[in-house]
Amino acid sequence: MDEAVRRAVQDVGLPVPVAVAAATEVPARAIGRLDLGRLEPGCAADVLVLGPDLDVQRVWAGGLEHVAHRPGR
């Protein structure tokens, strides 16, 4: 997902919030999962933190941190 967001921002020129929504909220809505794709009370939330270059810095899933920064991808 980070690669899709990075390409949408860097290659297509989308603003980061639009690219993130396209990779998260839009697909979740498309499959009828209104509890996914958004950080809001009552929604399931796995969190991916991207750095300034839109590379993965941290990941939380199921309430636990799973991945730290991956140098060089």
Secondary structure, DSSP 8 states (H G I E B T S, - for coil): -HHHHHHIIIII---HHHHHHHHTHHHHHHTT-TTSSS-STTS---EEEE-TTS-EEEEEETTEEEE---TT-
